Amino acid sequence: MITHGDEAYGSVLVWLLKLCWLLALYRSRISPDALLGCLQLGELFMAQGHRPLVIVHVQTRMKRSGGAEENTWAACKHQADSGNIVHLLAGSHSDLAAYRKQGTNVQLHLVPSLIHAISMKRDYAAYRELRQLFMDLRADVVHTHTSKAGILGRLAARRAGVPIIMHGVHILPFSHTGLAQKLTFLAVEHVTAPITDHFLHVGEGTRHAYKLARLGSRAMHSVVRSGMEIDGFRAASWPDDWRQILGVGEADEKPITILMMAALEARKRHADFLRGFAEVTRKGEKIRLLLAGEGAEAERLSSMVESMDLRDRVKLVGYRPDPHKLVALSDIGVLASLREGLPRVVIQYLAGGKPVVVSALRGIDEIVEDGINGFIVPRDDAAHVAKAAVQLVRDRALLKSLSEGAEHSAVDQWTFRSMFEQLDQVYAKTLETPSVRARIARGHSGATTCRYAANLPPLDQPMAL
């Protein structure tokens, strides 16, 4: 039974903790958006007499680029800045050093046995390793991302007794695949969906697909759109080395430029796109195709450019820390993949005022208005995306019209502020459900010490007030 005195004491304690967090936020120069998250997420959990949330994110791979990686990392930083204790677990093919250099409050852990390829031995080892880590970290929330981490992470979290299990759907693994692969993914997802409290989708397309497949029918489903620096793309200038990027001389004008920003992976279908591009362009033509990104397909694509005699028209620019400048340099943006959620890069193209030519991805019409700010190519062949893109850049009147449409595209839903607000609301909604509150109470009975996550003290060390 809670008395009036208990309530008054609890209220004073919460406000003292708020004051401590405000001082810590001021000293560490954390943004106002992070403060908003602190008061939304931290207050809810603290008001229940618990320490800040211990949130463990799990991702199969964390490279320097990639939509899922950028989305996950932004969520981790926001939640850590908001006063939560945040861990990020990633598989062996991850570049965690690049993230450690950023000096955030997010604690990074490498899980060597977690790999992208299917391996019964390695997958079982990863499952056991994840389960032990969840217990050692005393996770309140396990938030998984992508397919492999989503499956193993949720099963391990359930076995470890984690109170809250959430899954971020960045891509549809059962879309545009062979029948055997599709049935396998659906079967495994039907096993893990019932132990998932909340699914977070990057767009309405994936949420609708899960509904059609009857996945997670008893769980909550919400859309949390990927956040990005929209204003940076709106106001960007060309990169200083643009002539070197395009391979033009000091006296030459900028050729018409098509940009594809995507990890160099087979599912992005660069190779088929190149074949289509080679069919409809000619040597010496004043046109450029920039392939920006890095990945396993880099060597193969470079060989294709050589063998198809495309060196004068196609440039592999690798990883660039200035994607907004590449968008500014381009005339249109393209994407030829078929297995995506709602691609961040399409938002970035449109934010930079560049029309897009994309494959008919599920849910892409949320942002691309066919014939208004770009084209959605109905054919499954990536070569047709390339041909449509070249046709557009040759029709200057149509290109101008679609560019004007791109400049007026509604992209404000994809700002970081909007993403963080949506993320906080989803977590708050999850915490408020009776079943979750009961699990938290069982898992944290008597845990009333309060910790501020900025300095990440040991879990058994209370914060000095």
C-alpha positions in Angstrom: 0.0 0.0 0.0 1.3 3.5 -1.0 0.6 6.2 1.5 0.4 10.0 0.8 3.7 10.4 2.5 5.3 7.8 0.2 3.9 9.6 -2.8 5.3 12.9 -1.6 8.7 11.3 -0.9 8.7 9.7 -4.4 7.8 13.0 -6.0 10.7 14.8 -4.3 13.1 12.0 -5.3 12.1 12.2 -8.9 12.7 16.0 -9.0 16.0 15.6 -7.3 17.0 13.1 -9.9 15.8 15.5 -12.6 18.1 18.2 -11.2 21.1 15.9 -11.2 20.4 14.9 -14.8 20.0 18.5 -15.8 23.4 19.4 -14.3 25.0 16.4 -15.9 23.4 17.3 -19.3 24.6 20.9 -19.0 28.2 19.8 -18.1 28.3 17.4 -21.1 26.6 19.9 -23.5 23.9 17.4 -24.5 21.3 18.8 -26.9 17.8 19.9 -26.0 16.4 17.0 -27.9 18.3 14.6 -25.6 16.9 16.5 -22.6 13.4 16.0 -23.9 14.1 12.2 -24.2 15.5 12.2 -20.7 12.4 13.6 -19.3 10.1 11.4 -21.3 11.8 8.0 -20.9 13.8 8.5 -17.7 10.9 10.1 -15.7 8.5 7.3 -16.6 10.8 4.6 -15.3 12.1 6.6 -12.3 8.5 7.4 -11.3 8.0 3.7 -10.8 10.9 3.6 -8.3 13.5 2.0 -10.6 16.9 2.9 -11.9 17.2 4.2 -15.5 16.5 1.6 -18.2 19.3 -0.7 -19.3 18.7 -1.0 -23.1 20.7 -3.5 -25.1 20.6 -3.1 -28.9 21.7 -6.0 -31.1 22.7 -5.6 -34.7 24.3 -8.3 -37.0 26.7 -5.9 -38.6 27.7 -2.3 -37.8 29.6 -0.8 -40.7 30.4 2.9 -41.3 27.5 3.3 -43.8 24.1 1.7 -44.3 20.6 2.8 -43.4 20.0 0.2 -40.7 23.4 1.0 -39.1 22.7 4.8 -39.1 19.2 4.4 -37.8 20.4 2.1 -34.9 23.3 4.2 -34.0 21.2 7.4 -33.8 18.7 5.6 -31.5 21.5 4.4 -29.3 23.1 7.8 -28.9 19.7 9.5 -28.2 18.8 6.9 -25.5 22.2 7.2 -23.9 22.1 11.0 -23.9 18.6 10.7 -22.3 20.0 9.1 -19.2 19.6 5.5 -20.0 22.3 2.8 -19.8 22.7 1.8 -23.4 24.7 -1.1 -24.9 25.2 -2.0 -28.5 26.1 -5.6 -29.4 27.3 -6.2 -32.9 28.7 -9.2 -34.9 32.2 -9.9 -36.0 31.9 -8.1 -39.4 31.5 -4.7 -37.7 33.7 -1.7 -37.6 33.2 -0.8 -34.0 36.4 1.3 -33.9 34.7 3.9 -36.1 31.9 4.2 -33.6 34.2 4.2 -30.5 36.0 7.3 -32.0 32.8 9.3 -31.6 33.2 9.3 -27.8 29.6 8.6 -26.9 28.0 7.1 -23.8 27.0 4.0 -25.7 28.9 0.9 -24.5 30.0 -1.2 -27.5 30.4 -5.0 -27.4 31.7 -7.3 -30.2 30.0 -10.7 -30.5 32.5 -12.7 -32.6 30.2 -15.6 -33.3 27.4 -13.4 -34.7 27.7 -13.4 -38.5 25.5 -12.7 -41.4 25.7 -16.1 -43.1 23.8 -19.0 -41.8 25.9 -21.4 -39.7 24.4 -23.8 -37.2 27.5 -24.0 -35.1 28.2 -20.2 -35.1 24.5 -19.3 -34.7 24.1 -21.5 -31.6 27.3 -20.0 -30.2 26.0 -16.5 -30.8 22.7 -17.4 -29.1 24.5 -18.6 -26.0 26.9 -15.6 -26.0 24.0 -13.2 -26.4 22.0 -14.9 -23.6 24.9 -14.6 -21.2 25.6 -11.0 -22.1 21.9 -10.1 -21.5 22.1 -11.7 -18.0 25.5 -10.0 -17.2 24.2 -6.6 -18.3 20.9 -7.1 -16.5 19.0 -5.8 -19.5 15.6 -4.3 -19.1 15.1 -4.0 -22.8 16.6 -6.0 -25.7 16.0 -4.1 -28.9 17.1 -6.2 -32.0 17.7 -5.0 -35.5 17.8 -6.9 -38.9 17.1 -10.5 -39.5 19.9 -12.7 -38.0 20.3 -10.5 -34.9 16.5 -10.3 -34.6 16.0 -14.0 -34.5 18.9 -15.0 -32.2 18.7 -11.9 -30.1 15.0 -12.3 -29.3 15.3 -16.0 -28.5 18.3 -15.4 -26.3 16.5 -12.5 -24.6 13.5 -14.7 -23.8 15.8 -17.4 -22.4 17.6 -14.8 -20.3 14.4 -13.5 -18.8 14.6 -10.0 -20.2 11.4 -8.1 -19.3 11.0 -6.2 -22.6 11.8 -7.5 -26.1 11.5 -5.2 -29.1 12.4 -5.6 -32.8 13.2 -3.0 -35.4 12.1 -4.0 -38.9 14.5 -2.3 -41.3 14.0 -4.7 -44.2 11.6 -7.5 -45.3 13.8 -10.7 -45.4 10.9 -12.7 -46.9 10.2 -10.2 -49.8 11.5 -10.9 -53.3 13.4 -14.1 -52.4 13.1 -17.7 -53.5 10.3 -19.8 -52.2 12.4 -21.9 -49.9 14.1 -18.8 -48.4 10.8 -17.1 -48.0 9.2 -20.0 -46.2 12.2 -20.4 -44.0 12.2 -16.8 -42.9 8.4 -16.8 -42.4 8.6 -19.9 -40.3 11.4 -18.6 -38.1 9.7 -15.2 -37.7 6.4 -16.9 -36.7 8.4 -18.5 -33.9 10.0 -15.3 -32.6 7.1 -12.9 -33.2 5.0 -14.2 -30.2 7.9 -13.4 -27.8 8.1 -9.8 -29.2 6.4 -7.0 -27.3 6.7 -4.3 -29.9 7.7 -4.2 -33.6 9.2 -0.9 -34.8 8.9 -0.4 -38.6 10.7 2.2 -40.7 7.6 2.6 -42.9 4.0 1.6 -43.4 5.1 -0.8 -46.1 6.8 -3.2 -43.7 4.0 -2.9 -41.1 1.4 -3.8 -43.8 3.5 -6.8 -44.9 3.7 -8.1 -41.4 0.0 -7.7 -41.0 -0.6 -9.7 -44.3 1.7 -12.4 -43.1 0.0 -12.5 -39.7 3.3 -11.9 -37.9 3.1 -10.5 -34.4 -0.7 -10.3 -34.4 -0.7 -10.0 -30.6 2.2 -7.6 -30.4 2.2 -3.8 -30.8 3.3 -2.4 -34.1 4.5 1.2 -34.6 6.2 3.2 -37.4 9.4 5.0 -36.3 10.8 6.7 -39.3 14.5 6.9 -39.8 16.0 10.2 -38.7 18.6 12.2 -40.6 20.0 15.7 -41.0 17.5 16.9 -43.5 18.7 20.5 -43.4 22.2 19.4 -44.3 20.9 17.9 -47.6 18.8 21.0 -48.4 21.6 23.5 -48.1 24.6 21.4 -49.3 27.2 22.6 -51.8 29.3 20.5 -54.2 32.3 18.8 -52.8 35.6 20.6 -53.3 37.0 17.7 -55.2 34.1 17.4 -57.6 36.2 17.5 -60.7 38.3 14.6 -59.5 35.2 12.6 -58.5 33.7 13.1 -62.0 37.0 12.8 -63.8 36.7 16.1 -65.7 39.3 18.7 -66.5 39.6 22.3 -65.2 38.0 23.7 -68.3 35.2 21.1 -68.6 31.6 21.6 -67.5 29.9 19.3 -65.1 28.4 16.4 -67.0 24.8 15.2 -66.1 25.2 13.0 -63.1 23.3 10.0 -61.7 24.0 9.0 -58.1 23.5 5.6 -56.4 24.4 5.7 -52.7 24.1 2.1 -51.5 26.3 -0.5 -49.8 28.1 -2.5 -52.4 26.1 -5.7 -51.7 24.5 -8.2 -54.1 20.9 -7.3 -52.9 21.4 -3.7 -54.1 21.7 -5.1 -57.7 24.5 -2.8 -58.8 25.7 -5.3 -61.4 22.4 -5.6 -63.2 22.1 -1.8 -63.1 25.5 -1.4 -64.7 24.5 -3.8 -67.5 21.4 -1.7 -68.2 23.4 1.5 -68.1 26.0 0.1 -70.5 23.2 -0.7 -73.0 21.8 2.8 -73.3 24.9 5.0 -73.0 27.9 5.4 -75.3 31.6 6.0 -74.9 32.5 9.6 -74.6 28.9 10.7 -73.7 28.8 13.5 -71.1 27.1 11.5 -68.5 28.4 10.1 -65.2 27.2 7.4 -62.9 28.5 7.6 -59.3 28.4 4.5 -57.2 29.0 5.6 -53.6 29.5 3.0 -50.9 31.6 0.1 -49.8 31.1 -3.6 -49.5 31.8 -7.1 -50.7 30.8 -6.3 -54.3 33.4 -3.6 -54.7 36.1 -5.7 -56.5 33.5 -7.3 -58.8 31.9 -4.0 -59.8 35.3 -2.5 -60.5 36.1 -5.4 -62.8 32.8 -5.0 -64.6 33.5 -1.3 -65.2 36.8 -2.3 -66.8 35.5 -5.1 -68.9 32.5 -3.2 -70.1 34.7 -0.2 -71.0 32.7 2.1 -68.7 35.6 3.9 -67.1 34.8 7.3 -68.7 31.1 7.2 -67.5 31.1 5.2 -64.2 33.0 6.2 -61.1 33.2 4.1 -57.9 33.8 6.7 -55.2 33.8 4.4 -52.2 32.8 5.5 -48.7 32.4 9.3 -48.4 31.7 11.2 -45.2 29.9 13.9 -47.1 26.9 12.2 -48.7 24.9 15.5 -48.7 27.6 17.0 -51.0 27.3 14.1 -53.4 23.6 14.6 -53.6 24.1 18.3 -54.3 26.5 17.3 -57.2 24.0 14.9 -58.7 21.1 15.5 -61.0 19.0 12.5 -60.0 19.3 9.7 -57.4 18.6 6.0 -58.1 18.1 2.8 -56.1 17.6 -0.6 -57.8 17.2 -2.9 -54.8 13.9 -4.8 -54.1 14.4 -5.8 -50.4 14.3 -2.7 -48.3 12.2 -1.1 -45.7 11.8 2.6 -46.6 15.3 3.5 -47.8 16.9 6.5 -46.0 18.8 7.4 -49.2 15.6 8.1 -51.1 14.6 10.6 -48.4 18.1 12.1 -48.7 17.9 12.5 -52.5 14.5 14.3 -52.2 15.7 16.4 -49.3 18.5 17.6 -51.6 15.9 18.5 -54.3 16.9 15.6 -56.6 14.2 13.5 -58.3 14.5 9.7 -57.9 14.2 6.6 -60.0 13.6 3.6 -57.9 12.4 0.0 -58.0 8.8 -0.8 -57.0 9.7 -1.3 -53.3 6.8 -2.1 -51.0 5.6 1.2 -49.4 7.9 3.4 -51.5 4.8 5.4 -52.6 4.8 6.9 -49.1 7.4 9.4 -50.3 7.8 9.0 -54.1 5.0 10.3 -56.2 5.3 8.7 -59.5 5.6 11.4 -62.2 5.8 14.2 -59.7 9.1 13.9 -57.8 10.5 10.8 -59.5 9.6 7.5 -61.2 8.8 4.1 -59.7 9.9 1.5 -62.2 7.4 -1.4 -62.2 9.7 -3.9 -63.8 11.7 -6.2 -61.4 14.8 -6.0 -63.6 17.3 -3.5 -62.2 18.5 -2.8 -65.8 15.2 -1.1 -66.4 15.9 1.2 -63.5 19.1 2.2 -65.2 17.4 2.7 -68.5 14.7 4.9 -67.0 17.3 7.0 -65.2 19.2 7.6 -68.4 16.0 8.4 -70.3 15.2 11.0 -67.6 18.5 12.8 -67.7 18.3 13.1 -71.4 14.8 14.7 -71.2 15.8 18.1 -69.7 12.2 19.5 -69.6 11.0 16.5 -67.6 14.0 16.5 -65.4 13.4 20.1 -64.5 9.7 19.4 -63.7 10.6 16.4 -61.5 13.3 18.4 -59.8 10.8 21.1 -58.8 8.5 18.3 -57.5 11.4 16.9 -55.5 12.1 20.3 -53.9 8.6 20.4 -52.5 8.6 16.8 -51.2 7.4 16.5 -47.6 10.4 15.0 -45.8 10.1 16.6 -42.4 8.8 13.4 -40.8 12.3 12.0 -41.2 14.2 14.5 -39.0 16.1 13.3 -36.0 13.8 15.2 -33.7 10.8 13.5 -35.2 12.4 10.0 -35.0 13.4 10.6 -31.3 9.9 11.7 -30.4 8.4 8.6 -32.1 11.0 6.3 -30.4 10.3 7.7 -27.0 6.5 7.4 -27.5 6.9 3.8 -28.5 9.0 2.9 -25.4 6.6 4.8 -23.1 3.7 2.9 -24.7 5.5 -0.4 -24.2 6.4 0.4 -20.6 2.8 1.3 -19.8 1.3 -2.1 -20.8 0.2 -4.2 -17.8 2.2 -7.3 -18.8 5.4 -5.4 -19.2 4.9 -3.6 -15.9 4.4 -6.9 -14.1 7.6 -8.3 -15.7 9.6 -5.3 -14.7 8.3 -5.4 -11.1 9.3 -9.1 -10.9 12.7 -8.4 -12.4 13.5 -5.4 -10.3 11.9 -5.9 -7.0 13.7 -3.8 -4.4 15.9 -2.1 -7.0 15.6 1.6 -6.0 19.1 2.9 -6.6 19.3 5.6 -9.2 22.1 6.0 -11.7 22.9 8.6 -14.4 24.2 6.9 -17.5 26.5 9.7 -18.7 29.5 8.3 -16.9 28.4 4.7 -17.0 29.3 3.5 -13.5 29.2 -0.2 -12.6 25.6 -1.5 -12.3 26.0 -2.0 -8.5 27.2 1.5 -7.9 24.5 4.1 -6.9 24.7 7.6 -8.2 25.8 10.2 -5.6 23.1 12.8 -5.1 
